[in-house]
Amino acid sequence: MKLTLLGAPGAGKGTQSDILSRKLGVPTISTGNILRSAIHDGTSVGLAAKSYIDKGQLVPDNVIIDIVQERLSQPDCANGFILDGMPRTIPQAEALIAHGIVLDGVLSLEVSDEDIVERMAGRRVCPRCGASYHVRMNPPKQDGVCDACGTALIVRPDDAPETVRDRLHIYHEQTEPLKGFYEKLGLLRSVENAGSIEDVSREIFRSLGIGE
Ligand code: AMP
């Protein structure tokens, strides 16, 4: 299955795409994680992306399209993948189609702006493996430490409240129109991200026609 998850920053795309990835046995491709690791490694892509990410702006489409095209050509994507955070603009969605990357489904995770601001305040991430937690809704087993790799968790710099407001504004302006784009293609499914992580996963499986 080739899927993408749409949703505001902090809507739960990372958490739910990892669950879907385990369920379907296909990799999650998170453009945010790829960019953060490029910044950490000091690559040319990382240098180009850093100033945009720090300001909460979108990285230019051509950078993203190159990254995704390269990643999707790897053998582990042959049987499917879950895109987390891509496309974020109509030109990115058009580029996927132009490159012959045909999605089977698009899942939009719906969360109100007020809830997003609250969720972002409690988000903690692992700077090493990219795992994401929430101090109340999805805490790690040991306070402040990643369950998966034991690294100390951090607050993402772009999760600062003023940057979150800018990211939400950009989401509504540039990413939300993708819902209409994919609705016209008959691919859009929407799920309210309300309730526990497990409840939402069940609802996602149901809406995508994936058996429990
Ligand atoms: P995320 O981890 O998905 O919230 O992404 C973090 C940041 O990376 C975003 O705020 C953007 O600056 C950048 N980014 C990630 N994916 C994309 C994309 N598909 N298009 C443009 N910028 C992106």
Boltz pocket constraint, residues with backbone or C-beta under 6 A from the ligand:
constraints:
  - pocket:
      binder: B
      contacts: [[A, 9], [A, 10], [A, 31], [A, 32], [A, 33], [A, 35], [A, 49], [A, 52], [A, 53], [A, 56], [A, 57], [A, 58], [A, 59], [A, 60], [A, 64], [A, 84], [A, 85], [A, 86], [A, 87], [A, 88], [A, 89], [A, 92], [A, 158], [A, 167]]
      max_distance: 6.0
